[in-house]
Structure formats: C-alpha cells, structure tokens
Amino acid sequence: MATRAKEQEKEECRRTGYTYEEYKRTADWLLSKTKYRPSVAVVLGSGLGGLADLMENPVAFKYNDIPNFPQSTVEGHDGQLIFGNLNGKPCVCMKGRFHMYEGHPLWKVTFPIRIFFLIGVRTVLVTNAAGGLNNEYKVGDLMIIKDHINMPGFAGQNPLIGKNDERFGPRFPALSDAYDKDLRKLVLAIGQELGHGNIMREGVYVSLGGPSYETIAECIFLSKMGADAVGMSTVPEVIVARHCGMRVLGISLITNKAVMDYESKATANHKEVLETGKKSSKIMEKLVTTLLQRIEQNNI
C-alpha cells in the first residue's frame, strides 16, 4: 500500500510539477558548472535579449543542455541561461522565456523561477513587450508594473495548482504586494535622472493566454477593467517568485498601441514588437544596469 501511495503521489507531481528533489537536482547541476552565486535574476522579454550581451565574463548554458529545463520556441527568445556580472553585480539572465501558448503547462513555464530561488536569487526583474491599452501611452514607453490582472487565473490556470511544498512557500501566498514598492520607486527615479522621465509610466499589466492578439472588443473590455498594458507572459513567473518570497520588479516595454477603434486599419504583429524592442533596448539596458548598481549601493 505504501508503494502504491508513493506512486500516486509521484504521478500527481508529474501532472502539476516536478518534485522538490528534481528542482534541486537542476539547481545543483548549475551551481556545479559555474562559480557565480547571483542574488538577482533577470527575465528578458521579446526583443530585449541585448541586455544579456552586456554580461561581464559570462557563462552561458543552452536550455536544452540543462537538466529538466523547458525549451523556448518563440522568435526573439534565444534560449540561453547566462551567468555573469552586470555592472559589477552577479546576475543570472534568462535570454528567452516560456509561455503557456507554446504548449507548456504553467508549472513548466515557471520552472526557472524556482531554480533561481534554490541557487540563492532573492530579487527577480521581469521584462516584457506589451500592447498599450492606456490612451496616454506611446510606443516606446516603459511601464513599471505596479499590479497585474491574471486573466487565465480567472479560468483556474495558476502555476501553484497542485500539492504545495512548504519548502518553496505557503499554500495561499498574498499578492497584494506582488511588485516591490522600493524597487518601483528607485527605478522611476533612475529613469528621471537618465533623462527618460517623459517615457516612464507606472501601471497595471494584464496577462492573457495568447498566442492570438486581442480583438477590439477584448481591448476595450481590458481597458475598462483597469489595465494599462496587455501581454502574454510575466504573471505566472511573478506568482511563483512571490510564492518563494523573492522580491519582484516588472517592466513592460510598450511595443504597440492596442487597437480599440473599429475604423482603424492597424493590426498588432510580432515583427513590430521585435523592432520596437531593438530600438528601445539601449534605454532599457542603461536603466537596468544603473538599477543593479543602486541596489548594491543602497543595500535595497
């Protein structure tokens, strides 16, 4: 009977995630391959992978070489985990993330976040490309995420579904403080100092499942619901990071304006997303590298 119960528990883990020991095996493998012990992780969104190229003395691992790691299939997501120093601070960067629309279950989408926790990361910076729902937003603006709306969660899609392991976090984690106030305040101040105050915003990000872009009616609905920007990522990673007790800062690059006019001939497309990411990458890079330096200086 004990053997059968153990097999049932193992099967449940297979449906809702890896076991703690499997996460630990991946974390230990990474730690054995590099001397870096990062306290900060950066998740890079579509077209924003250039930040990883600034890493000093990098040690890179292809996702398909890392035990248990999912694979990224989206253009603009290279599929590398890179350790190194970013402006003198030890960091690990995800150059390419995972999405539910690729066919990954959410526990697999968020697998790297728990690996970060196990290797000692305590602050996670998530970036993404997003469509602007707020009429005041312009293409190229940077929105610091102050809160999010988890639309898939309304339909029962949550990365924490399944048996909870207290070694990662509590069964019912609070998300009213999902995005760290001190980090938000700091990055907005840095944006002003760097002369980018005119493109710095703070708003609410809404996550949808994708991969299709939103209809006009959906954009109108999301805007009236209180969302300022819309995308297809980030929220599952934030939920798991907060479950693990890590601090989170989120930045959305507004790569296109959401279409909310039935007379408009504009349409959203991934090429536009990548092009805007490339144009704005230098601003994002300077913002993040300065932020990391200030975190170190101010011990935030």
Buried (B, 14 or more C-beta within 10 A) or exposed (E): EEEEEEEEEEEEBEEBBBBBEBBBBBBEBBBEEBEBEBBBBBBBBBBBBBBBEBBEEBBBBEBEEBEEBBEBBBEBBBBBBBBBBBBEBBBBBBBBBBBBBBEBBBBBBBBBBBBBBBBBBBBBBBBBBBBBBBEEBEBBBBBBBBBBBBBBBEEEBBBBBBEBBEEBBEEEBEBEEBBBEEBBEBBBBBBEEEEBEEBBBBBBBBBBEBEEBBEEEBBBBBBEEEBBBBBBBBBBBBBBBBBBEBBBBBBBBBBBBBBBEEEEEEEBEBEBBBBBBBBBBEBBBBBBBBBBBBBBEEEB
